[in-house]
Amino acid sequence: MTRNTYVLLATLGSAALLLGAYGFQHLGGMAPCKLCLWQRWPHGAAIVLGVIVLLGAPRALTWLGALAVTATGAIGVYHAGVEWKWWPGPSSCTGGGMDLGALSGSDLLSTDAPSGLVMCDEIVWQLFGLSMAGWNAVICVVLLALWVSAARAKP
């Protein structure tokens, strides 16, 4: 395959994952947690880099595409580990999401508390035992292979 074919496949892969995430959110009604949102940004960067490379940018940018999918894959591994309780996640979106011991009586009785907090340590969807974060990590290994192949391929 040519370099552009590898880049096109990697770019389309990131686009498909990003569109899938938006589909789960807007069509499936599954609001993303903080870690889910963090995983989206590197995919966006990989898409932009892919388009720039396909328009004739230097080969060196393909390594940045590889770095972008590595970043989102690493966040996916971290997020899956948080979901499986292998390690702690951000205190703002895991466990109870807040320290109840630090709240006053009026805070505990308040109805003004945010109700839309999505927890990072709860699996809301899974397929074959892997959550969306886990699948993101697995697919990013394939995308990384495509980006590295693009960086090594002759034009």
Backbone as a printed PyTorch tensor [residue, N CA C, xyz], in Angstrom:
tensor([[[  0.8420,  -1.1890,   0.0000],
         [  0.0000,   0.0000,   0.0000],
         [  0.8830,   1.2470,   0.0000]],

        [[  0.3290,   2.3140,  -0.4980],
         [  1.0660,   3.5760,  -0.5220],
         [  0.8910,   4.3110,   0.8010]],

        [[  1.7510,   5.2920,   1.0080],
         [  1.6670,   6.0980,   2.2220],
         [  0.2870,   6.7420,   2.3510]],

        [[ -0.2160,   7.2840,   1.2530],
         [ -1.5200,   7.9460,   1.3120],
         [ -2.6460,   6.9800,   1.6620]],

        [[ -2.5360,   5.7360,   1.2420],
         [ -3.5600,   4.7470,   1.5840],
         [ -3.5570,   4.4790,   3.0880]],

        [[ -2.3560,   4.3110,   3.6550],
         [ -2.2540,   4.1190,   5.1090],
         [ -2.8210,   5.3160,   5.8620]],

        [[ -2.4540,   6.5120,   5.4140],
         [ -2.9320,   7.7300,   6.0840],
         [ -4.4440,   7.8430,   5.9650]],

        [[ -4.9730,   7.5490,   4.7890],
         [ -6.4210,   7.6190,   4.5900],
         [ -7.1440,   6.6460,   5.5170]],

        [[ -6.6530,   5.4130,   5.6040],
         [ -7.2890,   4.4270,   6.4820],
         [ -7.2130,   4.8470,   7.9530]],

        [[ -6.0650,   5.3680,   8.3700],
         [ -5.9150,   5.8130,   9.7570],
         [ -6.8260,   6.9980,  10.0510]],

        [[ -6.9020,   7.9240,   9.1130],
         [ -7.7490,   9.1020,   9.2870],
         [ -9.2250,   8.7020,   9.3520]],

        [[ -9.6270,   7.8190,   8.4550],
         [-11.0130,   7.3480,   8.4630],
         [-11.3200,   6.5520,   9.7340]],

        [[-10.3290,   5.8240,  10.2510],
         [-10.5200,   5.0920,  11.5050],
         [-10.7890,   6.0270,  12.6740]],

        [[ -9.9950,   7.0850,  12.7850],
         [-10.2300,   8.0580,  13.8540],
         [-11.5710,   8.7630,  13.6680]],

        [[-11.9000,   9.0750,  12.4110],
         [-13.1880,   9.7220,  12.1370],
         [-14.3500,   8.8060,  12.5160]],

        [[-14.2170,   7.5120,  12.2100],
         [-15.2760,   6.5630,  12.5580],
         [-15.4400,   6.4500,  14.0770]],

        [[-14.3250,   6.4030,  14.8040],
         [-14.4240,   6.3390,  16.2680],
         [-15.0550,   7.6000,  16.8340]],

        [[-14.6710,   8.7400,  16.2990],
         [-15.2350,  10.0030,  16.7830],
         [-16.7210,  10.1030,  16.4530]],

        [[-17.0970,   9.7210,  15.2480],
         [-18.5190,   9.7300,  14.8840],
         [-19.3040,   8.7300,  15.7140]],

        [[-18.7070,   7.5870,  15.9900],
         [-19.3610,   6.6040,  16.8480],
         [-19.6030,   7.1490,  18.2500]],

        [[-18.6160,   7.8510,  18.7780],
         [-18.7720,   8.4530,  20.1120],
         [-19.9030,   9.4760,  20.1180]],

        [[-19.9410,  10.3000,  19.0730],
         [-21.0220,  11.2860,  18.9890],
         [-22.3730,  10.6010,  18.7840]],

        [[-22.3950,   9.4900,  18.0530],
         [-23.6290,   8.7350,  17.8730],
         [-24.1480,   8.1770,  19.1870]],

        [[-23.2440,   7.5720,  19.9810],
         [-23.6520,   7.0780,  21.2980],
         [-24.1900,   8.2190,  22.1560]],

        [[-23.5640,   9.3820,  22.0420],
         [-23.9810,  10.5170,  22.8610],
         [-25.3160,  11.0920,  22.3980]],

        [[-25.4170,  11.4210,  21.1200],
         [-26.5930,  12.1620,  20.6570],
         [-27.7460,  11.2760,  20.2020]],

        [[-27.4580,  10.1010,  19.6910],
         [-28.5260,   9.2070,  19.2640],
         [-28.8700,   8.1840,  20.3430]],

        [[-27.8510,   7.7440,  21.0710],
         [-28.0520,   6.7400,  22.1110],
         [-28.3410,   7.3120,  23.4820]],

        [[-28.1830,   8.6300,  23.6240],
         [-28.4670,   9.2810,  24.9060],
         [-27.4580,   8.9680,  25.9990]],

        [[-26.2430,   8.5520,  25.6340],
         [-25.2090,   8.2350,  26.6220],
         [-24.2350,   9.4030,  26.7230]],

        [[-24.4360,  10.2360,  27.7350],
         [-23.5670,  11.3970,  27.9180],
         [-22.1530,  10.9290,  28.2530]],

        [[-21.1390,  11.6090,  27.7100],
         [-19.7580,  11.2070,  27.9740],
         [-19.2700,  11.7110,  29.3290]],

        [[-18.3550,  10.9560,  29.9150],
         [-17.7020,  11.4160,  31.1400],
         [-16.4720,  12.2430,  30.7410]],

        [[-15.7770,  12.7470,  31.7420],
         [-14.5990,  13.5700,  31.4910],
         [-13.5380,  12.8050,  30.6980]],

        [[-13.2740,  11.5570,  31.0630],
         [-12.2540,  10.7740,  30.3610],
         [-12.6730,  10.4410,  28.9320]],

        [[-13.9710,  10.2550,  28.7190],
         [-14.4650,  10.0350,  27.3560],
         [-14.1630,  11.2570,  26.4840]],

        [[-14.3870,  12.4260,  27.0350],
         [-14.1180,  13.6520,  26.2870],
         [-12.6320,  13.8070,  26.0080]],

        [[-11.7980,  13.4460,  26.9750],
         [-10.3470,  13.5350,  26.7760],
         [ -9.9000,  12.6520,  25.6160]],

        [[-10.5650,  11.5150,  25.4240],
         [-10.1910,  10.5940,  24.3460],
         [-10.5540,  11.1450,  22.9720]],

        [[-11.4770,  12.0680,  22.9120],
         [-11.9270,  12.5930,  21.6240],
         [-10.9270,  13.5680,  20.9990]],

        [[-10.2740,  14.3650,  21.7990],
         [ -9.3810,  15.4090,  21.2750],
         [ -8.2440,  14.8540,  20.4190]],

        [[ -7.5160,  13.8270,  20.8660],
         [ -6.4470,  13.3040,  20.0030],
         [ -6.9700,  12.7060,  18.6860]],

        [[ -8.1690,  12.1460,  18.7100],
         [ -8.7420,  11.6590,  17.4490],
         [ -8.9820,  12.8270,  16.5000]],

        [[ -9.4670,  13.9270,  17.0330],
         [ -9.6560,  15.1310,  16.2110],
         [ -8.3360,  15.6040,  15.6210]],

        [[ -7.2850,  15.5820,  16.4550],
         [ -5.9590,  15.9760,  15.9640],
         [ -5.4790,  15.0260,  14.8790]],

        [[ -5.7040,  13.7240,  15.0530],
         [ -5.2830,  12.7410,  14.0500],
         [ -6.0130,  12.9610,  12.7270]],

        [[ -7.2770,  13.3290,  12.7960],
         [ -8.0520,  13.5950,  11.5840],
         [ -7.4820,  14.8050,  10.8480]],

        [[ -7.2380,  15.8760,  11.5910],
         [ -6.6780,  17.0850,  10.9800],
         [ -5.3090,  16.7860,  10.3760]],

        [[ -4.4600,  16.0840,  11.1200],
         [ -3.1400,  15.7240,  10.6010],
         [ -3.2500,  14.8510,   9.3580]],

        [[ -4.1820,  13.9150,   9.3700],
         [ -4.3770,  13.0560,   8.2140],
         [ -4.7490,  13.8420,   6.9690]],

        [[ -5.6500,  14.7920,   7.1300],
         [ -6.0600,  15.6200,   5.9880],
         [ -4.8750,  16.4400,   5.4860]],

        [[ -4.0980,  17.0010,   6.4110],
         [ -2.9360,  17.8060,   6.0120],
         [ -1.9080,  16.9470,   5.2740]],

        [[ -1.6670,  15.7460,   5.7730],
         [ -0.7150,  14.8470,   5.0970],
         [ -1.2400,  14.4530,   3.7160]],

        [[ -2.5240,  14.1720,   3.6260],
         [ -3.0980,  13.7910,   2.3310],
         [ -3.0350,  14.9370,   1.3200]],

        [[ -2.9820,  16.1680,   1.8330],
         [ -2.8680,  17.3240,   0.9370],
         [ -1.4240,  17.6070,   0.5430]],

        [[ -0.4800,  16.7730,   1.0050],
         [  0.9000,  16.9070,   0.5560],
         [  1.9000,  17.3870,   1.5850]],

        [[  1.5330,  17.3790,   2.8490],
         [  2.4580,  17.8150,   3.9030],
         [  3.6220,  16.8330,   4.0300]],

        [[  4.6900,  17.2490,   4.6790],
         [  5.8630,  16.3670,   4.8300],
         [  5.5540,  15.0890,   5.6020]],

        [[  6.3270,  14.0640,   5.3090],
         [  6.1680,  12.7520,   5.9320],
         [  6.2670,  12.8290,   7.4490]],

        [[  7.0350,  13.7560,   7.9670],
         [  7.2370,  13.8670,   9.4200],
         [  5.9160,  14.0320,  10.1710]],

        [[  4.9210,  14.6140,   9.5230],
         [  3.6280,  14.7930,  10.1960],
         [  2.9260,  13.4700,  10.4590]],

        [[  3.3030,  12.4320,   9.7180],
         [  2.6760,  11.1380,   9.9910],
         [  3.0560,  10.6420,  11.3830]],

        [[  4.2420,  11.0070,  11.8480],
         [  4.6380,  10.6160,  13.2120],
         [  3.7810,  11.3390,  14.2450]],

        [[  3.3460,  12.5580,  13.9320],
         [  2.4310,  13.2520,  14.8530],
         [  1.0690,  12.5660,  14.8800]],

        [[  0.6340,  12.0380,  13.7370],
         [ -0.6000,  11.2500,  13.7070],
         [ -0.4750,  10.0180,  14.5860]],

        [[  0.6870,   9.3680,  14.5120],
         [  0.9440,   8.1930,  15.3610],
         [  0.9250,   8.5990,  16.8300]],

        [[  1.4920,   9.7450,  17.1430],
         [  1.4960,  10.2330,  18.5250],
         [  0.0740,  10.5230,  19.0110]],

        [[ -0.7510,  11.0910,  18.1370],
         [ -2.1350,  11.4060,  18.5170],
         [ -2.9270,  10.1450,  18.8570]],

        [[ -2.8180,   9.1120,  18.0230],
         [ -3.5750,   7.8930,  18.3280],
         [ -2.9720,   7.1470,  19.5150]],

        [[ -1.6690,   7.3060,  19.7350],
         [ -1.0570,   6.7280,  20.9310],
         [ -1.6190,   7.4020,  22.1750]],

        [[ -1.7710,   8.7170,  22.1040],
         [ -2.3080,   9.4670,  23.2510],
         [ -3.7410,   9.0380,  23.5670]],

        [[ -4.6000,   8.9720,  22.5590],
         [ -5.9860,   8.5960,  22.8330],
         [ -6.0910,   7.1370,  23.2690]],

        [[ -5.2280,   6.2820,  22.6990],
         [ -5.2100,   4.8840,  23.1290],
         [ -4.7730,   4.7460,  24.5790]],

        [[ -3.7690,   5.5370,  24.9720],
         [ -3.3030,   5.5080,  26.3640],
         [ -4.3820,   6.0060,  27.3160]],

        [[ -5.0970,   7.0340,  26.9130],
         [ -6.2090,   7.5210,  27.7420],
         [ -7.2830,   6.4390,  27.8290]],

        [[ -7.5150,   5.7310,  26.7260],
         [ -8.4830,   4.6360,  26.7250],
         [ -8.0860,   3.5170,  27.6780]],

        [[ -6.8040,   3.1650,  27.7030],
         [ -6.3190,   2.1440,  28.6380],
         [ -6.5060,   2.6280,  30.0750]],

        [[ -6.1350,   3.8770,  30.3220],
         [ -6.3100,   4.4470,  31.6630],
         [ -7.7830,   4.4310,  32.0670]],

        [[ -8.6500,   4.8650,  31.1530],
         [-10.0860,   4.9240,  31.4380],
         [-10.6530,   3.5250,  31.6970]],

        [[-10.2570,   2.5550,  30.8730],
         [-10.7350,   1.1780,  31.0860],
         [-10.2640,   0.6600,  32.4410]],

        [[ -9.0400,   0.9870,  32.8150],
         [ -8.5360,   0.5870,  34.1330],
         [ -9.3150,   1.2140,  35.2630]],

        [[ -9.7360,   2.4540,  35.0830],
         [-10.5740,   3.1250,  36.0840],
         [-11.9230,   2.4160,  36.1720]],

        [[-12.4910,   2.0660,  35.0120],
         [-13.7810,   1.3790,  34.9990],
         [-13.7030,   0.0140,  35.6850]],

        [[-12.6100,  -0.6920,  35.5070],
         [-12.4330,  -2.0120,  36.1080],
         [-11.8690,  -1.9350,  37.5250]],

        [[-11.7010,  -0.7010,  38.0230],
         [-11.2140,  -0.4600,  39.4040],
         [ -9.7910,  -0.9710,  39.6060]],

        [[ -8.9810,  -0.9630,  38.5310],
         [ -7.5870,  -1.3770,  38.6540],
         [ -6.7460,  -0.2670,  39.2630]],

        [[ -7.1420,   0.9740,  39.0540],
         [ -6.4520,   2.1320,  39.6300],
         [ -7.4660,   3.2500,  39.7720]],

        [[ -7.1540,   4.2370,  40.6110],
         [ -8.1060,   5.3330,  40.8160],
         [ -8.1450,   6.2790,  39.6190]],

        [[ -9.2880,   6.8610,  39.4190],
         [ -9.4460,   7.8550,  38.3620],
         [ -9.5080,   9.2390,  38.9610]],

        [[ -9.8300,  10.2290,  38.1580],
         [ -9.9540,  11.5930,  38.6690],
         [-11.0310,  11.6600,  39.7530]],

        [[-10.7370,  12.3180,  40.8340],
         [-11.6930,  12.3750,  41.9500],
         [-12.9710,  13.1210,  41.5720]],

        [[-12.9010,  13.9280,  40.5200],
         [-14.0810,  14.6880,  40.1180],
         [-15.1160,  13.8410,  39.3830]],

        [[-14.7440,  12.6170,  38.9610],
         [-15.7330,  11.8190,  38.2290],
         [-15.6640,  10.3340,  38.5810]],

        [[-15.1400,  10.0020,  39.7430],
         [-15.1290,   8.6100,  40.1750],
         [-15.6560,   8.5180,  41.5950]],

        [[-15.9730,   7.2980,  41.9980],
         [-16.5240,   7.1040,  43.3430],
         [-17.8450,   7.8250,  43.4570]],

        [[-17.9640,   8.6450,  44.4710],
         [-19.1790,   9.4260,  44.6490],
         [-19.1460,  10.7350,  43.9030]],

        [[-17.9760,  11.0620,  43.3310],
         [-17.8550,  12.2970,  42.5870],
         [-17.6310,  13.4960,  43.4710]],

        [[-17.7820,  13.3200,  44.7730],
         [-17.5450,  14.4170,  45.7000],
         [-17.2860,  13.8350,  47.0860]],

        [[-16.6580,  14.6160,  47.9180],
         [-16.3510,  14.2020,  49.2800],
         [-17.5030,  14.6350,  50.1800]],

        [[-18.3670,  13.6890,  50.5420],
         [-19.5380,  14.0250,  51.3550],
         [-19.1450,  14.5460,  52.7290]],

        [[-18.0040,  14.1020,  53.2490],
         [-17.5600,  14.5690,  54.5560],
         [-17.2140,  16.0400,  54.5730]],

        [[-16.9250,  16.6050,  53.4120],
         [-16.5630,  18.0170,  53.3360],
         [-17.7810,  18.9210,  53.1340]],

        [[-18.9640,  18.3300,  52.9810],
         [-20.1680,  19.1210,  52.7340],
         [-20.8710,  19.4570,  54.0380]],

        [[-21.4600,  20.6340,  54.0610],
         [-22.2500,  21.0330,  55.2260],
         [-23.6480,  20.4250,  55.1150]],

        [[-24.4220,  20.5440,  56.1800],
         [-25.7940,  20.0370,  56.1760],
         [-26.6320,  20.6930,  55.0960]],

        [[-26.4810,  22.0090,  54.9270],
         [-27.2650,  22.6970,  53.8950],
         [-26.8300,  22.2780,  52.4900]],

        [[-25.5300,  21.9850,  52.3270],
         [-25.0710,  21.4940,  51.0290],
         [-25.6850,  20.1440,  50.7080]],

        [[-25.7730,  19.2750,  51.7300],
         [-26.3280,  17.9470,  51.5150],
         [-27.8150,  17.9960,  51.1840]],

        [[-28.5260,  18.9730,  51.7230],
         [-29.9610,  19.0800,  51.4830],
         [-30.2980,  19.9480,  50.2740]],

        [[-29.3100,  20.5920,  49.7000],
         [-29.5390,  21.5010,  48.5800],
         [-30.0270,  20.7390,  47.3580]],

        [[-30.9700,  21.3410,  46.6490],
         [-31.4490,  20.7660,  45.3870],
         [-30.7610,  21.4360,  44.1990]],

        [[-29.8020,  22.3140,  44.4760],
         [-29.0850,  23.0180,  43.4120],
         [-27.8500,  22.2640,  42.9330]],

        [[-27.5940,  21.1090,  43.4870],
         [-26.4060,  20.3420,  43.1080],
         [-26.5300,  19.8640,  41.6670]],

        [[-25.4110,  19.7920,  40.9610],
         [-25.4910,  19.3180,  39.5750],
         [-25.9410,  17.8640,  39.5160]],

        [[-26.8890,  17.5880,  38.6340],
         [-27.4220,  16.2280,  38.5360],
         [-26.8970,  15.4940,  37.3140]],

        [[-26.1860,  16.2030,  36.4350],
         [-25.7590,  15.6000,  35.1890],
         [-24.3460,  15.0510,  35.2030]],

        [[-23.7750,  14.8020,  36.3610],
         [-22.4100,  14.2940,  36.4380],
         [-22.3700,  12.8500,  35.9640]],

        [[-21.5370,  12.5970,  34.9770],
         [-21.3600,  11.2440,  34.4580],
         [-20.0910,  10.6840,  35.0840]],

        [[-20.2110,   9.5310,  35.6980],
         [-19.0950,   8.9450,  36.4190],
         [-18.1400,   8.2230,  35.4640]],

        [[-16.8470,   8.4320,  35.6730],
         [-15.8140,   7.8230,  34.8290],
         [-15.5620,   6.3630,  35.1740]],

        [[-15.9960,   5.9340,  36.3550],
         [-15.7180,   4.5560,  36.7730],
         [-16.9140,   3.6230,  36.6030]],

        [[-17.9150,   4.0580,  35.8500],
         [-19.0750,   3.2140,  35.5650],
         [-19.1010,   2.8710,  34.0820]],

        [[-19.2560,   1.6070,  33.7790],
         [-19.3360,   1.1650,  32.3820],
         [-20.7980,   1.2720,  31.9560]],

        [[-21.0720,   2.1120,  30.9550],
         [-22.4520,   2.2930,  30.4980],
         [-22.7710,   1.4550,  29.2630]],

        [[-21.7410,   0.9630,  28.5820],
         [-21.9280,   0.1250,  27.3980],
         [-20.6990,  -0.7480,  27.2470]],

        [[-20.9150,  -1.9970,  26.8730],
         [-19.7890,  -2.8790,  26.5920],
         [-20.1840,  -3.9180,  25.5590]],

        [[-19.1600,  -4.4270,  24.8800],
         [-19.3320,  -5.4650,  23.8720],
         [-18.1980,  -6.4650,  24.0600]],

        [[-18.5440,  -7.7300,  24.2330],
         [-17.5610,  -8.7930,  24.4770],
         [-16.6620,  -8.4700,  25.6730]],

        [[-17.2350,  -7.8400,  26.6790],
         [-16.5010,  -7.5540,  27.9060],
         [-15.6540,  -6.2980,  27.8870]],

        [[-15.6200,  -5.5830,  26.7640],
         [-14.8510,  -4.3460,  26.6830],
         [-15.7920,  -3.1510,  26.5980]],

        [[-15.4620,  -2.1190,  27.3480],
         [-16.2350,  -0.8780,  27.2960],
         [-15.8100,  -0.0630,  26.0840]],

        [[-16.4570,   1.0670,  25.8810],
         [-16.0690,   1.9490,  24.7860],
         [-14.6120,   2.3780,  24.9330]],

        [[-14.1760,   2.6580,  26.1470],
         [-12.7820,   3.0430,  26.3750],
         [-11.8420,   1.9060,  25.9980]],

        [[-12.2080,   0.6910,  26.3540],
         [-11.3920,  -0.4660,  26.0030],
         [-11.3110,  -0.6760,  24.4990]],

        [[-12.4450,  -0.5400,  23.8150],
         [-12.4450,  -0.6840,  22.3650],
         [-11.6310,   0.4230,  21.7080]],

        [[-11.7100,   1.6280,  22.2530],
         [-10.9020,   2.7190,  21.7260],
         [ -9.4240,   2.3490,  21.7970]],

        [[ -9.0040,   1.8020,  22.9300],
         [ -7.5950,   1.4240,  23.1020],
         [ -7.1940,   0.3420,  22.1030]],

        [[ -8.0430,  -0.6680,  21.9320],
         [ -7.7320,  -1.7640,  21.0110],
         [ -7.6400,  -1.2560,  19.5720]],

        [[ -8.6090,  -0.4820,  19.1560],
         [ -8.6260,   0.0220,  17.7810],
         [ -7.4630,   0.9790,  17.5390]],

        [[ -7.0500,   1.7030,  18.5790],
         [ -5.9170,   2.6190,  18.4260],
         [ -4.6100,   1.8870,  18.1560]],

        [[ -4.5010,   0.6370,  18.5860],
         [ -3.3120,  -0.1580,  18.2520],
         [ -3.2680,  -0.3600,  16.7360]],

        [[ -4.4020,  -0.6430,  16.1350],
         [ -4.4770,  -0.8120,  14.6790],
         [ -4.1780,   0.5140,  13.9860]],

        [[ -4.7630,   1.5960,  14.4960],
         [ -4.5210,   2.9130,  13.8970],
         [ -3.0520,   3.3000,  14.0080]],

        [[ -2.4320,   2.9720,  15.1360],
         [ -1.0080,   3.2550,  15.3090],
         [ -0.1910,   2.4960,  14.2610]],

        [[ -0.5310,   1.2420,  14.0340],
         [  0.1740,   0.4540,  13.0150],
         [  0.0280,   1.0990,  11.6330]],

        [[ -1.1500,   1.6350,  11.3420],
         [ -1.3550,   2.3050,  10.0630],
         [ -0.5080,   3.5670,   9.9510]],

        [[ -0.4780,   4.3790,  11.0070],
         [  0.3180,   5.6100,  10.9940],
         [  1.8010,   5.3050,  10.8740]],

        [[  2.2820,   4.3030,  11.6090],
         [  3.7040,   3.9470,  11.5210],
         [  4.0220,   3.4080,  10.1240]],

        [[  3.1410,   2.6040,   9.5750],
         [  3.3400,   2.1080,   8.2090],
         [  3.3790,   3.2620,   7.2240]],

        [[  2.5390,   4.2600,   7.4300],
         [  2.5400,   5.4430,   6.5570],
         [  3.8590,   6.2030,   6.6770]],

        [[  4.3580,   6.3120,   7.8920],
         [  5.6140,   7.0520,   8.0900],
         [  6.7870,   6.3340,   7.4400]],

        [[  6.7290,   5.0240,   7.3810],
         [  7.8310,   4.2330,   6.8060],
         [  7.6660,   3.9510,   5.3190]],

        [[  6.4720,   4.1380,   4.7990],
         [  6.2080,   3.8090,   3.3980],
         [  6.8310,   4.8410,   2.4520]],

        [[  7.1240,   4.3720,   1.2750],
         [  7.6030,   5.2800,   0.2360],
         [  6.3990,   5.9710,  -0.3770]],

        [[  6.5710,   7.2090,  -0.7760],
         [  5.4160,   7.9680,  -1.3160],
         [  4.7610,   7.3360,  -2.5180]]])
